[in-house]
Amino acid sequence: MALTATPARRRIAMGVLLVLAVAGGVIRELAPSPSVLRDLGTLMLVLWLPAVGNFVGYLKGKLPRAAPPPLRFAAGLAFSPHLEVDLERVPLPPDFAATLENDQLGTLLVGRRGFSVRFETPLRAWLQEGEATSMLELLLPESARGHLEAGTAFHLLADAQAVAKGVVRRWV
């Protein structure tokens, strides 16, 4: 049967370790200087280190967590462009545009980083008659600024499908 770590058991373990450390300090103080008993006291005195680590973990759990970043654009929010990009469509499976769930959203993929974006017009329309230059709005522009400089090449994904490749022209 596995032993489950609960807050009560952690407090008991911390108390035991601290009691053993205090006992080690007393033994070390009372034992003659070069002796095995003094070395044993020193060893027991070191047991306060895991207790301190446990206490630091407890305090870390009590700190308030930061709010998670948004995962979607706010509903009804007006389009405000951040990037001007040059896009070139890539070959797509037949009828792919009809299968898009939310056809204004996409992901800019730069290396191993992805940035959520949206088009001003529906992505379906762009896939059929797309302009070479488009404006995009980033969900978190402050996190993308260092990665999407002018001239940066990227891939545009819709759902999990690559639909275009492109280059950043400029920040608006």
N, C-alpha and C positions, 0 to 999 in steps of 0.2 A: 504494500500500500504506500502510495506517495505521500510525502509530508507536504502539506500546503502551508505556504507562508502567509500568515495573516498579520494585521497590525499588532494584535495582542502578543503573538508569538515573537514578533520582531522586538517589541518592548521588553519581553522577558529575556531574550537573548542579549539585548543591549545591557540590561541590568546585570546579568550574570557576567558578561565580559568586563564591565566596569568594576564589579566586586572582586573578580579575580585580579584585575590590574591593581586595585588598591591593596589587596593582599600581597601581591608581588612587590609593591613599593615598600610595604611594612617589612616583609622578609628581607628585602635587599638592604634596608636601613639597619636591621638588627643583626644580620649575619656578618661574620668576620670577612675582611676584605678579599683575600684570595681563597674562595671556597666554592664548592659546587652549589651550596645552598644560595649563595649570593647570585651565581649565574642563573639559577632557577628563578629567583626573584626578578632578575632583569628580564628573563624570557616572559614571565607572567605580566610584567609591567607593560610589555609591548602589546598586550591584548586590548588596550584602549584604542588602538588605531582602527580596527574594524568598527568599533562603536562610533567613532567620529565619522567614518564613512557612512554608516547607517543614518546618523543624525543629519548629515549633509543631504543625503537622499530624501529624507523626510522633509527637510526644509524646501528642497527643490520641488517636491510635490505640492507644497502649499503655495508656491508662487503662482499668480494668475497667468494663464496662458494668453498669448497674443491671439487676436482674432484671425481666423484663417482668411486667406485672400479670396476674392470673389471668383466663382467658377463660371459665371454667365454674365452677359451684358444685362443691365437693368431693363425691364420691360418698358417700352414706350419712350426710352431715352433717345433723344435726337442724335443722328449720326454726326460725329465730329472727327474728321480725318486726322491721322497722325503721320501716315507715310504715303508718299507717291512712289509707285513701283512700276517697273516694266515686267509684264507677264507674257509667257509663251505657253499656250496649251500643249499638253502631252496627249498622246493617243489614249482614249478611254474605252472601257467596255461598252457595248451597245446599250442604249437606254439607261446609262448611268445617271444622267441628270434627273430622270423621273424618280429615281430611288432616294434622292437626297431628302433627309428628314427636315433639317433646318437649312434652307438654302441661302442664307446670308452669312453663315458662320464658316470659318475655316481655321486652319492652323498653319502658321509659317514655321517651317522646319529649317533651322540653321545648325548644321552639324548634329549634335545630340540634343539641342535645345528646341523646344516648341513654344510658340507664342500664339495665343488665341486672337483672332482678328475677325472683323466683319466687313462686308462690302456694303456700299450704299444701295446698290441695286441687287436683286436676287442673283445668286451664283448660277442658277440655271440659265438665265438670260446671258450672262457673261460666257458660259460654256458654249452657247450656240452662236453668238455673234461677237464674242469678246473683243474689247479694245486692247491694244497693246499696253496702254498706260492706264492704271487704275489707282484709286485712292482707297486706303484701308484704315480702319480704326482698330487700335490695339486695346485689349482688355486691360492690361497693366503696362502702360507705356514706360513707366519709370524703370521697370525691370528689363525692358527690351532695349533701352537706349544705348547701352554699351555694346550690344551684340548686333544691332541692325544699323550700322553706319552706312553712309552712301557708298555704293559699289559692292555691298555684301550680296552674295548669291544665296538663294534659298529655294526651297520647294514649298508649294502650296498644297495642303491636304484638305479634302472635304470628306468628312467622316474619317475613314482610314485609307482612302484612295488618293494617291497623288494625282492632281488635276492640272498642275502647271509648274513651271520653274520660272524663276525670275531674279531680278536684281533691284535693290533699293536705289531709287533715284535721289530722294531727299526726304528730310523730315519737314512736315508742314507746320 
